[in-house]
Amino acid sequence: MQYRNLGKWGLKVSEIALGSWVTNLADRAAVETATATVDAAFDADVNFFDCADAYSGGEAERFLGKVLSRHARNEYVVSSKVFFPTGKGANDWGLSRKHITEQLDKTLKNLNVDYVDLYFCHRFDPTTPIEETMQVLSDLVAAGKILYYGVSEWSPVQLTQALAAVRELHLRPLSVIQPQYNMADRYVEDEMLDICAQNGVGVTVFSPLAQGLLTGKYRKGQPLPEGSRATWQADKQINNLLTQENLDKVEKLLPLAEQLNVPLSVLALAWILRKKEISSVITGASKPAQLIQNASASGLTIPDEILQKIDAILDYRPFVRKIG
């Protein structure tokens, strides 16, 4: 496993991280498998574990805290997020000082830690002044409850506004973002990565395999694999990605992975890590074998000729408006 700095900051995170969004905790057998997956991550020298207060109604945090507590605190980096509703009250969501303060205390209790290494604003809150949100996050850093803070799915304009508020109010720095980024969704390349590079902000991306599209398990003209996410995911995110255009790209990418003697998923993860602005790639894994396979992407260099073929297949066209 190789490690990268969190942007310009001193924290080192593993190139491959383990996320908790789809951790299955339905029964004892599922919990045992999830525990074995976290153990496999430690064995693979993964040091970054990502979670959120809204995952499984807090159960994901409690599970992760229980497993991580078997390790010394200096051995891992753990993150969580805040924004989505955690109750029915008017203040049980969003990015107000009240909600962030109360939810962080719950997160610390759930994770059984004195501080979280990274804390993200999951979404932008238009009902709360950005100055209020940045101020409370800075205060929590000063209080030792957070080491580094940032945002997740925010637009470039919203991120720029947050960075400006930090400068104007002389706050502790915004250090990291967690956007979606994969071969099928490259919006961060248009502006976001440049903003982060200019400000020394780390980038820890999620959904690197596009909900499973880039694993190669979904093939053109073939039925959905039994038990796959496309057969049970309530919001149908993966199903919406299974377009003929995307499946055609998968068919063209698979031979390139074969040339490198790696699964398509490993190629897709290494492709993300080609960008020096990326600090870590947050992967999901439902069993230890998937984690071990994902971890093998760390340090994998894709030859230039393969990268050129990938670009031709993906045919990405960033938004450009000529001025003048």
N, C-alpha and C positions, 0 to 999 in steps of 0.2 A: 504494500500500500504506500502510495506517495501522498504528501501533504502540501497544502498551499496556504499562504497567508490569507486572512480575511481582508481582501482589499489591501490597503496600505498599512493595516493594523497588525499587531504582533501575534494575534491568535492564529494557531495552525489548525486547520481542519482537514480531515481525510478527503481525498478527491471523490470518493464514493461514501455517501451517508445513507443511513437507514431511516425511512419515514414511517409514520404510524397511522396514516389516514385510513388505510384499508386493513389494518390489523384485525384479524378475526378472533374475537373473544367469546364466541357463542356458547362454548361448552368446555369441559375440562380438557378434552383432546385438543381443541383449538388453542387453548391457552398454553398447553405443553409445546405445541408446534411453534407458537409465537415466541415462547421463551427460548426454545432451541435456536430460533432464527437470530435473536439478539445475541445469544452465546456465540453463534457462528460469526456474527459481525465482529465481536471482540477477538475471536480467533484469527480473523482476517485483518486485524489491526485497524478496523473502522473505529474512529473516535467521536463521530458526530451523529447524534440521534435527534430527530425532529419530531415534534408533536404539536398539539393545539388543545385549548380548553374545550373546544366544541366536538372533538373527535370522540365518538361513542359516548357522548354525554359526560365526559370526564373520565370514563373508564380507561381510555387509552393512556391518559396521563398516570392514573393510579397503577395500571399494569406496568408501564415503563419505569415508574419510580421504584416499584418493588424489585424489578429485575436489576436495574442499575445500582440499587443499594448494595448489591453483592460485590460491587467494585469500588475501589478508592475514588474519591471525587476528582482527583487530578487526572484520572484515566479517561474521562469522557467529557464531551461538550454536548450540552442538551439545550434544546430550544423549544419555545412554545409561542402561541399566537393568541391574539385577542381581537374581538369585534362581534362575532356572531352571537345571537341570543343564547343565554344560559338559563333563562327563566322567563316568567310572564310579565314581570314588572317593567315600568317605563324606562328604568335605568339599567335593565339587565342585558344591554347590548350597546355596541358603539364604542367610541373612543373618548368618552368624557373622562375627566380626572377621577370621578367616582367609580365608574365601571372598571377602568384600567387598574386602579388601586385595589379594588375588591377582588377582581379576577386574578391578579398576580398573586395575591395572598393565597387564594384557593389553589392556584397552579403550584406554588411552592410546597403547599401541604400535600397535594396529590403526588408530586414528584419526589417528595421526601428530601428536599434540598433547601439550603439556605439562600441560594441564588440560582438564576438561570443564566447560562452563558449568552444566549441570544434571545431577544424578545421582539416579535413582529406584530405590526398592525395588519391584521389579515386582509381587510379591505379599507377603502377610504370612507370616512364618515362625514357626509355633507352637512350634518346637523350640529357639528362641533367645530369651533374655530381651530385651525391647524396649530395655532400658537399654544392653545390649551393642551393639545395632545403631545406636542413636542416638549413642552415644559414638564409635564408629569413624567414622561419617559426619562428626561434628563434628571429629574429629581430622584427617580428610582435608581438610576445609575449612581448618583451621589450617595444614596442610602445603602448601596451595596447589594441591592436585590436583583439588579440586572448588570451584566458586564458590558454588553453591546446591544444596541437596539436598531430596529429598521422597519421596513414595510414590506408587504407581499405584493398583491396584485393592485398596484397603483399605476396610474398613467405617468408618462414622462413629465407632463405639466404638474401633476400633483406631487411627484417626487421633487421637482425643482422648487416648488413652493415650500415644501418641508425643509429642504436644505437652506433656503433663504431665511426661513423663520429661525432655524438653528443659529445662523450667522448673526442675524439682527438681535437676537435675544442672548447671544453669547452662551449657548447651551452646550452640554456634552454632545459630541458629534453623533450624527446618524451614520452608522457604520456598515450597514448591510441591507440588501433587498433579497426577496425570495419570489421571483416571477416564474411563470411557466415558460419552458423553453425546450423545444425538441425539433426534429426534422420537419414535422408537420405544422409547427407554430413558431415562427422566427421573428415575431414582432419586436423583440427586445434588441435585435440587431439594428433596427432603424435609428433609434435615438438613445434608448435606455443604457446600452453598454457604454456609449461615449460619455454620457452624464456620469455614470459610475466611475469610469476610468479617470475623468477629470477631477473627481472629488474623493478618490481613494476609497470608494464604497465597494465592499465585497458583494459577490453575486452567488447565491446558493439556489440553484434552480430546482423546480419540482416538475413532476409529470414528464420525465425525460424520455419515456417510451410511449408517450401519447396514449395513455390508458391501456397499453398492451398492443396497439397497432404495430409498433416497431419491434415486437418480439418475433414476428413471423408466424405466430400461431393462427392468425386470421388470414386465409388465403382466398384468392379470387375464385369464385365458382364452387367453393366448398362450404359445407354447413358449419355453423358456429361450434367450436369445440365444447364438448359437454363440461359443465362446471366453470367455464370461463366467465370473465366479468361481463361479457356481452349478454350472458344468459340470466344474470341476476341483478345487475346494477340498476338501482331505482331511477336515477336521473338520465340513464341511457347516454352518458357522455361518449363511451366507446362506440356505441352503435351509430352515433351521429358522425363518427370519424371513418366508418367503414364504407366510404364512397368508392365508386369504381376508379376514380382518379387516384385516391390514396392507395388502394389495393394494387393498382397498376405499378405504382412507385415501389411498393414492397416487393413485387415480383422482380423488378429490375435491381433492387438493392441486395436481394438475397445472394446472387452470384458474386457480388463484391465481397460480402462477408465470407463466402466460401473460399475466395482467393486468399483471404487473410487467415483462413482456418479458424474463424471465430463465429459464434452465433450472431444473428442480426442485432440482437439486443446489446451485445458487447460493442459492436461497431457503432451503434447509435449513441451509446454512452461516451465512447472515446471521441466520437465526432463532436460532441458538446465540449469536451475537455480540450479540444484543439484551440479554443479561445482562451487566451491568457487572462481575460477579465473574469472568468468563471473560477470561483473559489472551491465549490463543491457541488456535486450532483446528488440530489436526494432521491433515492430509489425506494420503491416498495418491494417487499418480498413476502410471499405467503409460506415459504418453507426455506430451510437452510440452504438447499441446493441452489435456489434462485439467488440468494445473497452471495454465495461463493462465486457464482457465475458473474454477477454484476461487478463484484470486486475485482475481477480479472481485467476490467477495462482500465483500471488505474495504471498509468505508465505506458499504455499502448499507443504507439505513434502510427498514424495512418499515412501511408506514402502519398506524396503529392499527386501522383497520377490517379490514385483511387479517390482522393478528395475532389479532383477535377471531374471525375465521372459522377460522383455523388451530387455535385453542384448542377451538373447537366440534368440529372434525373429529377432533382427537387425543383429546378426551374423557378427559384424564388425571385420575385420581382418586388423589391422594397418600394414604398411610396416615395416618389420623387416629383417635386413640382419645380420646373425651371423658372427662375425669376430673372427678369431683365431681358 
